[in-house]
Amino acid sequence: MANFPYYIARRYLFSKKSHNAINIISIISVCGVAFTTMALVCTLSVFNGFQDLVASFFTSFDPQLKIIPVEGKVFYKDDPAIRQLRNDKDIALFSECLEDNALAIYRNRQVMVHIKGVGDQFSELTDIDKLLYGDGSFVLHADVLQYGVPGIRLANSLGLGAYFEDPLQIYAPKKGAQINLSNPAASFSQSELYSSGVVFSVNQEKYDNNYILTSIDFARNLFDQPDMVSSIDLKLREGVDVDQAKSRIQLLLGEERFKVLDRYEQQADIFRIMRVEKLIAYIFLTFILLIACFNIIGSVSMLIIDKKDDVRTLRNLGANDNQIIRIFLYEGRMISAMGAVIGLISGLGLCWLQQTYGLIKMGSSEGMFLVDAYPVSVYWGDLLLVFITVLLIGFAALWYPIRYLGRRLIS
């Protein structure tokens, strides 16, 4: 029978051995693989949880799709390729944006800031309302007044509250102008921003420490760019697949002049760092898994010695050398597979407990961090990766030692 090595190996796995030490080592081997598998599942899921947590903040601030120039910082707002998107069937909102660096002065404090001029649809394009603090509202302009909404840490650096009484002075170098040493102020454009009674907090240093949101008209006047934009922000209609729409819009605009970015690509540096950290954790735990597999080699090696008489009987019954070696290979593989399944189930159970009850806290007191307990997100792709990794490592680690010991026993 072609599959008899598998049936013999299964019988060996669950039957009582002549030496109790073999049973104990087999149990330890299964537990070692299971524990490492569980650690892989939980660790990768925690990294996923942090990534989703960070993404949720950016989702509230960044548009679904963002069009930027391949070269330079700005492009013409009425470019023919851009103009055709205004009536695109998949686009619900189309908004222009102009941003650049400037100097902000409030009373006796001054800070370099990043001015982001946006359209009136910005609050509909993003979930900025979820990030606001203060008694006012998100207003960009009214009549002749221009309002500014600073990041919460920038407001602190300038000595502002959610509401500031005096206007915020904003300075930017005039386009193409040289510094006049006798009158340096003449080389700068100057404008004022008034308080709308709110500040925003994305809980990311890049935004909270540097950004001021205001109207795009204010930015165009300040930077002397009346017909230019830094980016086009898009919100898609309900039910439209983001990846498909992104690919179609990129094909429509061409890759030579414009790039279309989704929310993850808009924050590529941060998510790249998080992916590298996750990869390092995966590699580190894979090495621990490799060490755990040596317990399986020890267990199967002792089983080979224990079953010498059985091997002699099987040879007399007509079993060839390869079939006998495959018995012990199947034994080791079943131990690996059993540990992998137990580890996956245990890891999923722990992730569910953490998601439901938040057993492991971020700090000793509530409110110290953005979330009280470690965030967890289980990705099915990670579970498949872990399962395949455990099987491959277990099978590869067993192949040479078992074949070598099996041949020695047969000879």
HELIX and SHEET records of a PDB file:
HELIX    1   1 PHE A    4  PHE A   14  1                                  11    
HELIX    2   2 ASN A   20  PHE A   61  1                                  42    
HELIX    3   3 PRO A   80  ARG A   83  1                                   4    
HELIX    4   4 PHE A  122  LEU A  125  1                                   4    
HELIX    5   5 ILE A  128  LEU A  131  5                                   4    
HELIX    6   6 ILE A  152  SER A  157  1                                   6    
HELIX    7   7 PRO A  184  SER A  187  5                                   4    
HELIX    8   8 GLU A  205  ASP A  208  1                                   4    
HELIX    9   9 ILE A  216  PHE A  223  1                                   8    
HELIX   10  10 VAL A  242  LEU A  253  1                                  12    
HELIX   11  11 ARG A  263  GLN A  266  1                                   4    
HELIX   12  12 ALA A  268  ASP A  306  1                                  39    
HELIX   13  13 LYS A  308  ASN A  316  1                                   9    
HELIX   14  14 ASP A  321  TYR A  357  1                                  37    
HELIX   15  15 TRP A  380  ILE A  410  1                                  31    
SHEET    1   A 8 HIS A 141  ALA A 142  0                                        
SHEET    2   A 8 LEU A 145  PRO A 150 -1                                        
SHEET    3   A 8 PHE A 188  SER A 195  1                                        
SHEET    4   A 8 LEU A 168  PRO A 173 -1                                        
SHEET    5   A 8 ILE A  91  TYR A 106 -1                                        
SHEET    6   A 8 SER A 231  LEU A 236 -1                                        
SHEET    7   A 8 LEU A  65  PRO A  69 -1                                        
SHEET    8   A 8 PHE A 258  LEU A 261 -1                                        
SHEET    1   B 2 PHE A  75  TYR A  76  0                                        
SHEET    2   B 2 MET A 228  VAL A 229 -1                                        
SHEET    1   C 7 HIS A 141  ALA A 142  0                                        
SHEET    2   C 7 LEU A 145  PRO A 150 -1                                        
SHEET    3   C 7 PHE A 188  SER A 195  1                                        
SHEET    4   C 7 LEU A 168  PRO A 173 -1                                        
SHEET    5   C 7 ILE A  91  TYR A 106 -1                                        
SHEET    6   C 7 ARG A 109  VAL A 118 -1                                        
SHEET    7   C 7 TYR A 211  SER A 215  1                                        
SHEET    1   D 2 LEU A 132  TYR A 133  0                                        
SHEET    2   D 2 VAL A 199  PHE A 200 -1                                        
END                                                                             
